[in-house]
Amino acid sequence: MADNIRDQLTSVEVIDHDRIMGYSTYNDILTQTRSFDMDDRESDFYNVTVNFVVKRLPKYEADLL
């Protein structure tokens, strides 16, 4: 966790997003469980592709912070 101070997020770009149709049913098949939680049944699920640009500072420079 100490290295997190070295990373600076400079930009975030959402490249793509698609609504996943029938995710709850598909997830039930994969996990071989059946969920009857109505909250999940009425929720929308999305597959989101994100691009992060992160600047990593040299260790000596991060130590000065």
C-alpha positions in Angstrom: 0.0 0.0 0.0 2.9 2.3 0.5 3.4 2.6 -3.3 0.0 4.2 -3.9 1.4 7.6 -3.1 3.6 7.3 -6.2 0.7 6.9 -8.6 -1.2 9.9 -9.9 -4.3 9.4 -12.0 -4.1 11.8 -14.9 -7.1 10.9 -17.0 -10.0 8.4 -17.3 -11.7 7.6 -20.5 -14.8 5.4 -20.9 -14.2 3.5 -24.1 -17.3 1.4 -24.3 -20.4 0.5 -22.3 -23.0 -2.1 -23.1 -26.1 -3.2 -21.1 -25.9 -6.9 -20.3 -29.3 -8.4 -21.1 -30.3 -11.3 -18.8 -27.2 -11.0 -16.5 -29.0 -12.4 -13.4 -30.1 -15.5 -15.3 -26.7 -15.9 -16.9 -24.9 -15.5 -13.5 -27.3 -18.1 -11.9 -26.3 -20.6 -14.6 -22.6 -20.0 -14.0 -22.8 -20.3 -10.2 -25.4 -23.0 -10.3 -27.5 -21.0 -7.8 -30.9 -19.4 -8.1 -31.4 -16.0 -6.6 -34.8 -14.7 -6.1 -33.7 -11.3 -5.0 -36.1 -8.9 -6.8 -33.6 -6.0 -6.4 -31.2 -7.8 -8.8 -34.0 -8.7 -11.1 -35.0 -5.1 -11.6 -31.4 -3.7 -11.7 -29.6 -3.0 -14.9 -26.1 -4.4 -15.4 -23.4 -2.9 -17.7 -20.1 -4.0 -19.1 -17.9 -1.0 -19.0 -14.4 -0.7 -20.6 -12.3 2.1 -19.1 -8.8 3.4 -19.9 -6.8 4.9 -17.1 -3.6 7.0 -17.6 -1.5 6.8 -14.5 1.8 8.7 -13.8 4.1 6.9 -11.4 6.5 9.2 -9.6 10.1 8.1 -9.0 10.6 6.8 -5.4 12.8 9.7 -4.3 10.3 12.3 -5.5 7.4 10.4 -3.8 9.4 10.3 -0.6 9.4 14.1 -0.6 5.6 14.3 -0.5 
